């Protein structure tokens, strides 16, 4: 179906990029956490806030920023610094990173600059430094407000840390706050789910992300499940939980704009708080990723930086890439369908008609999913039906 090339590349000479290349989004991956949460498969190392590796890492990250700023126009509309735990870096390191972003001109056109925060690491000093670095949005990993559920996930914060963090963030001048939440945690009931969601709503975030717990390969949680140490939530209960979240959120003024994302309205009733950075992914735009394991998507090419801190530190920025893929037209269309169908408004029908012609295999699959009532058309868009939402990943995966 595709001519995709997947191989590690030793240098950048075969990348199809030039100085007119201008990624619309920039992602920076901070690969340190105090402790590894049991469900997490993001690349991060358990570490201490004072660890000297942070300084070595930040110098290398700045080298990488400068390398790309010399090769292309690096003036993104959105920046997202995630991880890992960006809020465990020191104030001095944040000052250095903010200065470097400014020096290369990366803040010139930025409209949304998000930093991920773990509630137990939020302090006035660190948020102040993050604001000084240019951030205007904070995403807090709250996950649940039930202590036993947090402990099942091996999250180390207390439920009360979330409101305390939001108070600090607001006091430092940022009102645009996302709360990340998880449902279908072993031991969770409909009653505790309801308490969690009501607590999250009462804290008045501008954005809510609510994901079902997934058991990723090679995580401690999956191992505990395999050993019978935890009892996962069954599929039907998980489905009921997701339905309940959607039903409850539909009674609020939040807009359900993506499978797992809700945006609050402003005082005029508009919805300016959709996550613009994630919209770059969901609409298959272009982004550059910096730091170990960070993914990039530019000019029909994707790659990932090596997911290993030692190798990241040892190698030149030109030689960090693994899993390089150059997409042909067919794969680009599949990617666009897969990402954009996550949006509740779906994907434009005119685009479907021009890019997925009648008679092609992919068009037949769309028709099949429509006949199963998993996809449906509005006057202008093709979108997931309510039934399709429950099976979003598998329905969308059929179209890649
Ligand atoms: S804090 Fe976030 S990145 Fe770090 S281990 Fe936990 S879930 Fe993963």
Boltz pocket constraint, residues with backbone or C-beta under 6 A from the ligand:
constraints:
  - pocket:
      binder: B
      contacts: [[A, 32], [A, 33], [A, 35], [A, 36], [A, 37], [A, 40], [A, 41], [A, 42], [A, 44], [A, 83], [A, 84], [A, 85], [A, 118], [A, 141]]
      max_distance: 6.0
